[in-house]
């Protein structure tokens, strides 16, 4: 920004150049921003439904509307956006007790924090609540 000011850019033109350059250098598509993810996330999965059978065992996961829901223990679940922050690809899965992007190897904690250079931006994590045979996923 200081460089642009030194070149004589001011006010709105400075802001336009700064914002335009930021958009070009970013690998995040605003329509599917992996750090913010979809805005209205609120759904419940019935574990008695055969469609959700992958969630019956620890380590199993499902992808529902670009959200990865994983069973992380006998009584806990985690959910994150499927869209990787590295290059905005819908390639995130659950493996080895962490979320992992199969495209370039970005790794994330259960809370969506990056574990390596490809995952350094992190991804959006969602709240989960396990009650009886239901898993509630919400923002």
TORPA-4810 file (N, C-alpha, C, O; in nm, 3 decimals):
<nodes>
NODE_1_0.083_-0.118_0.000_0.000_0.000_0.000_0.087_0.124_0.000_0.059_0.220_-0.072_X
NODE_2_0.193_0.124_0.081_0.283_0.239_0.086_0.349_0.263_-0.049_0.368_0.378_-0.088_X
NODE_3_0.383_0.156_-0.119_0.443_0.169_-0.251_0.349_0.242_-0.346_0.391_0.330_-0.421_X
NODE_4_0.218_0.205_-0.342_0.120_0.269_-0.429_0.105_0.417_-0.394_0.093_0.500_-0.484_X
NODE_5_0.107_0.450_-0.266_0.100_0.590_-0.224_0.220_0.667_-0.277_0.207_0.781_-0.322_X
NODE_6_0.338_0.605_-0.272_0.459_0.673_-0.318_0.455_0.699_-0.469_0.527_0.785_-0.519_X
NODE_7_0.371_0.624_-0.541_0.359_0.645_-0.685_0.253_0.749_-0.717_0.226_0.776_-0.835_X
NODE_8_0.192_0.809_-0.615_0.096_0.917_-0.637_-0.049_0.875_-0.634_-0.137_0.958_-0.658_X
NODE_9_-0.078_0.749_-0.605_-0.217_0.705_-0.598_-0.277_0.748_-0.465_-0.214_0.737_-0.360_X
NODE_10_-0.403_0.798_-0.472_-0.471_0.844_-0.352_-0.616_0.800_-0.353_-0.671_0.763_-0.457_X
NODE_11_-0.677_0.804_-0.236_-0.822_0.785_-0.221_-0.877_0.663_-0.290_-0.827_0.552_-0.273_X
NODE_12_-0.983_0.687_-0.370_-1.056_0.577_-0.435_-0.968_0.499_-0.532_-0.981_0.377_-0.542_X
NODE_13_-0.880_0.568_-0.603_-0.795_0.496_-0.699_-0.699_0.402_-0.626_-0.670_0.293_-0.674_X
NODE_14_-0.650_0.445_-0.511_-0.562_0.361_-0.429_-0.638_0.237_-0.382_-0.588_0.125_-0.389_X
NODE_15_-0.760_0.259_-0.334_-0.842_0.149_-0.286_-0.875_0.051_-0.399_-0.870_-0.070_-0.380_X
NODE_16_-0.908_0.104_-0.517_-0.942_0.019_-0.631_-0.823_-0.067_-0.673_-0.839_-0.186_-0.701_X
NODE_17_-0.705_-0.008_-0.678_-0.586_-0.084_-0.716_-0.554_-0.189_-0.611_-0.524_-0.304_-0.644_X
NODE_18_-0.561_-0.150_-0.484_-0.530_-0.244_-0.375_-0.628_-0.361_-0.376_-0.585_-0.477_-0.368_X
NODE_19_-0.757_-0.333_-0.385_-0.858_-0.440_-0.384_-0.848_-0.527_-0.507_-0.863_-0.649_-0.498_X
NODE_20_-0.824_-0.466_-0.622_-0.811_-0.544_-0.746_-0.692_-0.637_-0.740_-0.701_-0.752_-0.780_X
NODE_21_-0.580_-0.587_-0.689_-0.460_-0.670_-0.676_-0.482_-0.782_-0.576_-0.435_-0.894_-0.596_X
NODE_22_-0.554_-0.752_-0.469_-0.581_-0.855_-0.369_-0.667_-0.965_-0.427_-0.644_-1.083_-0.399_X
NODE_23_-0.765_-0.929_-0.507_-0.854_-1.029_-0.567_-0.779_-1.117_-0.666_-0.803_-1.237_-0.673_X
NODE_24_-0.688_-1.057_-0.741_-0.612_-1.133_-0.840_-0.518_-1.231_-0.772_-0.503_-1.344_-0.819_X
NODE_25_-0.454_-1.191_-0.664_-0.355_-1.277_-0.601_-0.418_-1.383_-0.512_-0.349_-1.476_-0.469_X
NODE_26_-0.545_-1.371_-0.484_-0.610_-1.466_-0.396_-0.651_-1.592_-0.471_-0.691_-1.585_-0.588_X
NODE_27_-0.641_-1.708_-0.405_-0.688_-1.831_-0.468_-0.825_-1.869_-0.415_-0.870_-1.981_-0.434_X
NODE_28_-0.890_-1.775_-0.347_-1.021_-1.803_-0.289_-1.130_-1.739_-0.372_-1.126_-1.618_-0.397_X
NODE_29_-1.225_-1.817_-0.415_-1.340_-1.768_-0.488_-1.440_-1.718_-0.386_-1.482_-1.794_-0.298_X
NODE_30_-1.480_-1.590_-0.395_-1.570_-1.534_-0.295_-1.702_-1.609_-0.286_-1.762_-1.614_-0.179_X
NODE_31_-1.748_-1.666_-0.397_-1.874_-1.739_-0.393_-1.863_-1.865_-0.310_-1.964_-1.912_-0.255_X
NODE_32_-1.744_-1.922_-0.299_-1.726_-2.043_-0.222_-1.608_-2.030_-0.129_-1.526_-2.122_-0.119_X
NODE_33_-1.597_-1.918_-0.061_-1.484_-1.888_0.026_-1.469_-1.995_0.133_-1.555_-2.005_0.221_X
NODE_34_-1.361_-2.075_0.129_-1.346_-2.185_0.224_-1.326_-2.138_0.368_-1.349_-2.217_0.461_X
NODE_35_-1.285_-2.015_0.390_-1.271_-1.969_0.528_-1.405_-1.926_0.586_-1.423_-1.925_0.707_X
NODE_36_-1.497_-1.889_0.500_-1.630_-1.850_0.547_-1.732_-1.958_0.519_-1.825_-1.979_0.598_X
NODE_37_-1.716_-2.028_0.407_-1.805_-2.137_0.372_-1.948_-2.093_0.350_-1.977_-1.974_0.351_X
NODE_38_-2.037_-2.187_0.329_-2.178_-2.155_0.312_-2.232_-2.087_0.437_-2.188_-2.117_0.548_X
NODE_39_-2.326_-1.997_0.420_-2.371_-1.917_0.534_-2.483_-1.980_0.616_-2.488_-1.957_0.737_X
NODE_40_-2.571_-2.059_0.557_-2.685_-2.112_0.631_-2.671_-2.262_0.652_-2.743_-2.341_0.591_X
NODE_41_-2.580_-2.302_0.737_-2.558_-2.444_0.764_-2.636_-2.483_0.889_-2.610_-2.432_0.998_X
NODE_42_-2.730_-2.573_0.871_-2.808_-2.623_0.984_-2.884_-2.746_0.936_-2.990_-2.735_0.874_X
NODE_43_-2.829_-2.864_0.965_-2.897_-2.987_0.926_-2.868_-3.096_1.029_-2.772_-3.087_1.105_X
NODE_44_-2.954_-3.198_1.028_-2.941_-3.310_1.121_-2.936_-3.440_1.042_-3.014_-3.460_0.949_X
NODE_45_-2.844_-3.527_1.081_-2.830_-3.658_1.018_-2.879_-3.765_1.114_-2.840_-3.768_1.230_X
NODE_46_-2.964_-3.853_1.065_-3.016_-3.965_1.143_-2.924_-4.084_1.118_-2.913_-4.132_1.005_X
NODE_47_-2.857_-4.132_1.222_-2.764_-4.243_1.206_-2.834_-4.376_1.178_-2.768_-4.474_1.141_X
NODE_48_-2.966_-4.381_1.196_-3.042_-4.501_1.160_-3.071_-4.508_1.011_-3.109_-4.613_0.960_X
NODE_49_-3.053_-4.399_0.941_-3.074_-4.394_0.797_-2.955_-4.461_0.727_-2.841_-4.422_0.751_X
NODE_50_-2.980_-4.562_0.643_-2.870_-4.632_0.574_-2.780_-4.537_0.492_-2.663_-4.568_0.471_X
NODE_51_-2.833_-4.425_0.448_-2.753_-4.329_0.372_-2.640_-4.269_0.456_-2.543_-4.216_0.402_X
NODE_52_-2.653_-4.277_0.588_-2.553_-4.220_0.678_-2.469_-4.327_0.748_-2.404_-4.299_0.849_X
NODE_53_-2.469_-4.447_0.694_-2.400_-4.560_0.756_-2.250_-4.536_0.775_-2.191_-4.593_0.866_X
NODE_54_-2.188_-4.454_0.691_-2.044_-4.426_0.706_-2.012_-4.362_0.841_-1.898_-4.370_0.888_X
NODE_55_-2.111_-4.301_0.904_-2.088_-4.234_1.032_-2.107_-4.325_1.153_-2.095_-4.280_1.267_X
NODE_56_-2.135_-4.452_1.130_-2.156_-4.545_1.241_-2.025_-4.583_1.310_-2.026_-4.620_1.428_X
NODE_57_-1.914_-4.574_1.239_-1.785_-4.615_1.296_-1.688_-4.497_1.304_-1.686_-4.411_1.216_X
NODE_58_-1.608_-4.495_1.410_-1.506_-4.392_1.426_-1.414_-4.394_1.303_-1.370_-4.500_1.259_X
NODE_59_-1.387_-4.276_1.249_-1.304_-4.264_1.129_-1.385_-4.253_1.001_-1.331_-4.216_0.897_X
NODE_60_-1.512_-4.285_1.008_-1.597_-4.274_0.891_-1.638_-4.130_0.866_-1.644_-4.049_0.959_X
NODE_61_-1.667_-4.098_0.742_-1.712_-3.963_0.710_-1.805_-3.963_0.590_-1.809_-4.059_0.512_X
NODE_62_-1.881_-3.855_0.577_-1.971_-3.831_0.465_-1.949_-3.689_0.415_-1.908_-3.602_0.491_X
NODE_63_-1.975_-3.667_0.288_-1.975_-3.532_0.233_-2.119_-3.499_0.195_-2.180_-3.568_0.114_X
NODE_64_-2.171_-3.394_0.256_-2.308_-3.352_0.233_-2.308_-3.204_0.200_-2.269_-3.122_0.283_X
NODE_65_-2.350_-3.169_0.079_-2.353_-3.028_0.037_-2.221_-2.956_0.062_-2.219_-2.846_0.116_X
NODE_66_-2.112_-3.020_0.023_-1.977_-2.967_0.036_-1.935_-2.943_0.182_-1.855_-2.854_0.212_X
NODE_67_-1.991_-3.025_0.271_-1.948_-3.025_0.411_-1.906_-3.167_0.445_-1.980_-3.263_0.420_X
NODE_68_-1.787_-3.181_0.502_-1.736_-3.311_0.542_-1.773_-3.331_0.689_-1.731_-3.253_0.774_X
NODE_69_-1.852_-3.434_0.717_-1.891_-3.468_0.853_-1.821_-3.598_0.888_-1.836_-3.698_0.817_X
NODE_70_-1.744_-3.597_0.997_-1.666_-3.715_1.033_-1.694_-3.757_1.177_-1.716_-3.674_1.265_X
NODE_71_-1.693_-3.888_1.197_-1.703_-3.940_1.334_-1.561_-3.952_1.387_-1.482_-4.031_1.336_X
NODE_72_-1.529_-3.872_1.489_-1.392_-3.867_1.539_-1.371_-3.953_1.663_-1.256_-3.980_1.700_X
NODE_73_-1.479_-3.995_1.728_-1.471_-4.088_1.841_-1.609_-4.150_1.859_-1.700_-4.122_1.782_X
NODE_74_-1.624_-4.234_1.960_-1.754_-4.300_1.979_-1.866_-4.201_2.008_-1.982_-4.228_1.978_X
NODE_75_-1.831_-4.087_2.065_-1.935_-3.990_2.101_-1.910_-3.848_2.050_-1.967_-3.753_2.104_X
NODE_76_-1.827_-3.832_1.946_-1.799_-3.698_1.894_-1.786_-3.698_1.742_-1.741_-3.795_1.681_X
NODE_77_-1.826_-3.586_1.684_-1.820_-3.564_1.540_-1.753_-3.430_1.514_-1.747_-3.344_1.602_X
NODE_78_-1.702_-3.413_1.392_-1.645_-3.286_1.349_-1.694_-3.261_1.207_-1.722_-3.354_1.133_X
NODE_79_-1.704_-3.133_1.171_-1.750_-3.098_1.036_-1.674_-2.975_0.988_-1.653_-2.879_1.062_X
NODE_80_-1.634_-2.980_0.861_-1.565_-2.867_0.797_-1.615_-2.855_0.653_-1.678_-2.945_0.600_X
NODE_81_-1.584_-2.741_0.592_-1.613_-2.726_0.450_-1.527_-2.823_0.371_-1.415_-2.855_0.411_X
NODE_82_-1.579_-2.871_0.261_-1.503_-2.961_0.174_-1.408_-2.884_0.084_-1.319_-2.943_0.022_X
NODE_83_-1.425_-2.753_0.076_-1.345_-2.668_-0.013_-1.214_-2.632_0.055_-1.212_-2.564_0.158_X
NODE_84_-1.105_-2.677_-0.004_-0.971_-2.653_0.050_-0.931_-2.506_0.029_-0.958_-2.449_-0.077_X
NODE_85_-0.869_-2.448_0.128_-0.825_-2.308_0.118_-0.701_-2.291_0.032_-0.668_-2.179_-0.006_X
NODE_86_-0.632_-2.399_0.001_-0.508_-2.389_-0.077_-0.536_-2.346_-0.220_-0.476_-2.250_-0.269_X
NODE_87_-0.627_-2.415_-0.289_-0.660_-2.379_-0.426_-0.809_-2.389_-0.455_-0.849_-2.408_-0.570_X
NODE_88_-0.890_-2.378_-0.351_-1.036_-2.371_-0.365_-1.096_-2.492_-0.436_-1.190_-2.478_-0.514_X
NODE_89_-1.042_-2.610_-0.411_-1.094_-2.732_-0.471_-1.174_-2.810_-0.367_-1.138_-2.812_-0.249_X
NODE_90_-1.282_-2.873_-0.410_-1.366_-2.952_-0.320_-1.308_-3.092_-0.306_-1.363_-3.188_-0.360_X
NODE_91_-1.196_-3.103_-0.233_-1.122_-3.230_-0.224_-1.090_-3.270_-0.080_-1.012_-3.363_-0.059_X
NODE_92_-1.147_-3.202_0.018_-1.116_-3.234_0.158_-1.189_-3.360_0.200_-1.309_-3.376_0.174_X
NODE_93_-1.116_-3.449_0.267_-1.170_-3.574_0.322_-1.123_-3.584_0.467_-1.049_-3.499_0.516_X
NODE_94_-1.165_-3.690_0.535_-1.120_-3.716_0.672_-1.036_-3.842_0.669_-1.079_-3.946_0.618_X
NODE_95_-0.914_-3.833_0.725_-0.828_-3.950_0.733_-0.724_-3.927_0.842_-0.681_-3.814_0.865_X
NODE_96_-0.684_-4.034_0.907_-0.580_-4.028_1.012_-0.609_-3.920_1.116_-0.518_-3.848_1.158_X
NODE_97_-0.733_-3.911_1.159_-0.775_-3.818_1.264_-0.756_-3.671_1.229_-0.740_-3.588_1.318_X
NODE_98_-0.758_-3.638_1.101_-0.749_-3.498_1.057_-0.819_-3.484_0.923_-0.847_-3.583_0.856_X
NODE_99_-0.846_-3.360_0.885_-0.901_-3.334_0.753_-0.785_-3.314_0.657_-0.683_-3.253_0.692_X
NODE_100_-0.801_-3.366_0.536_-0.690_-3.372_0.440_-0.742_-3.343_0.300_-0.847_-3.395_0.261_X
NODE_101_-0.670_-3.262_0.224_-0.707_-3.234_0.085_-0.629_-3.328_-0.006_-0.505_-3.328_-0.006_X
NODE_102_-0.700_-3.406_-0.082_-0.637_-3.504_-0.170_-0.572_-3.441_-0.292_-0.497_-3.508_-0.362_X
NODE_103_-0.599_-3.315_-0.319_-0.544_-3.247_-0.437_-0.395_-3.215_-0.421_-0.315_-3.252_-0.507_X
NODE_104_-0.357_-3.148_-0.313_-0.217_-3.108_-0.293_-0.164_-3.137_-0.153_-0.054_-3.094_-0.119_X
NODE_105_-0.240_-3.209_-0.072_-0.189_-3.250_0.058_-0.208_-3.154_0.173_-0.143_-3.169_0.276_X
NODE_106_-0.296_-3.054_0.159_-0.323_-2.963_0.271_-0.382_-3.044_0.386_-0.465_-3.132_0.365_X
NODE_107_-0.338_-3.013_0.508_-0.384_-3.086_0.628_-0.443_-2.987_0.727_-0.395_-2.875_0.741_X
NODE_108_-0.551_-3.030_0.796_-0.623_-2.944_0.890_-0.662_-3.020_1.016_-0.686_-3.141_1.013_X
NODE_109_-0.666_-2.948_1.126_-0.713_-3.006_1.252_-0.864_-3.027_1.245_-0.929_-2.987_1.148_X
NODE_110_-0.918_-3.088_1.348_-1.063_-3.106_1.357_-1.135_-2.972_1.366_-1.253_-2.963_1.334_X
NODE_111_-1.064_-2.869_1.409_-1.120_-2.734_1.421_-1.095_-2.650_1.296_-1.134_-2.533_1.293_X
NODE_112_-1.031_-2.708_1.194_-1.008_-2.638_1.069_-0.878_-2.559_1.060_-0.855_-2.490_0.960_X
NODE_113_-0.794_-2.567_1.161_-0.667_-2.495_1.157_-0.567_-2.571_1.069_-0.563_-2.694_1.070_X
NODE_114_-0.486_-2.495_0.994_-0.389_-2.556_0.904_-0.276_-2.623_0.978_-0.228_-2.573_1.080_X
NODE_115_-0.232_-2.738_0.926_-0.122_-2.813_0.986_0.005_-2.814_0.902_0.109_-2.861_0.947_X
NODE_116_-0.003_-2.762_0.779_0.116_-2.756_0.693_0.106_-2.632_0.603_0.008_-2.558_0.611_X
NODE_117_0.206_-2.610_0.519_0.207_-2.488_0.439_0.089_-2.481_0.341_0.037_-2.373_0.317_X
NODE_118_0.047_-2.593_0.286_-0.068_-2.591_0.195_-0.197_-2.558_0.268_-0.288_-2.500_0.209_X
NODE_119_-0.207_-2.594_0.394_-0.328_-2.569_0.472_-0.320_-2.448_0.562_-0.408_-2.428_0.646_X
NODE_120_-0.218_-2.367_0.547_-0.193_-2.257_0.642_-0.308_-2.158_0.657_-0.319_-2.092_0.760_X
NODE_121_-0.394_-2.146_0.557_-0.507_-2.053_0.567_-0.621_-2.109_0.652_-0.709_-2.034_0.695_X
NODE_122_-0.621_-2.239_0.675_-0.729_-2.302_0.751_-0.856_-2.314_0.668_-0.864_-2.261_0.557_X
NODE_123_-0.953_-2.384_0.722_-1.083_-2.398_0.657_-1.193_-2.379_0.760_-1.168_-2.389_0.881_X
NODE_124_-1.312_-2.352_0.713_-1.426_-2.327_0.801_-1.470_-2.456_0.868_-1.495_-2.557_0.801_X
NODE_125_-1.479_-2.452_0.999_-1.531_-2.565_1.077_-1.671_-2.530_1.126_-1.704_-2.413_1.146_X
NODE_126_-1.752_-2.632_1.144_-1.889_-2.615_1.189_-1.909_-2.684_1.323_-1.833_-2.775_1.359_X
NODE_127_-2.009_-2.642_1.395_-2.044_-2.704_1.522_-2.116_-2.836_1.495_-2.189_-2.849_1.397_X
NODE_128_-2.095_-2.931_1.584_-2.169_-3.057_1.577_-2.222_-3.089_1.717_-2.159_-3.057_1.818_X
NODE_129_-2.336_-3.154_1.719_-2.396_-3.196_1.846_-2.452_-3.336_1.825_-2.534_-3.358_1.735_X
NODE_130_-2.408_-3.430_1.907_-2.450_-3.569_1.896_-2.547_-3.601_2.008_-2.513_-3.589_2.126_X
NODE_131_-2.669_-3.643_1.969_-2.771_-3.678_2.067_-2.837_-3.808_2.023_-2.903_-3.812_1.919_X
NODE_132_-2.820_-3.912_2.102_-2.883_-4.041_2.070_-2.835_-4.096_1.937_-2.723_-4.147_1.927_X
NODE_133_-2.920_-4.087_1.835_-2.884_-4.136_1.701_-2.886_-4.023_1.599_-2.899_-4.048_1.479_X
NODE_134_-2.873_-3.899_1.646_-2.876_-3.784_1.556_-2.750_-3.699_1.570_-2.698_-3.680_1.680_X
NODE_135_-2.701_-3.649_1.457_-2.588_-3.557_1.455_-2.638_-3.427_1.395_-2.679_-3.423_1.279_X
NODE_136_-2.635_-3.322_1.473_-2.677_-3.190_1.428_-2.551_-3.113_1.387_-2.457_-3.102_1.466_X
NODE_137_-2.549_-3.059_1.265_-2.438_-2.979_1.213_-2.492_-2.839_1.190_-2.594_-2.821_1.123_X
NODE_138_-2.422_-2.740_1.245_-2.472_-2.603_1.234_-2.359_-2.502_1.243_-2.251_-2.530_1.295_X
NODE_139_-2.387_-2.383_1.189_-2.287_-2.275_1.190_-2.294_-2.197_1.321_-2.218_-2.103_1.341_X
</nodes>
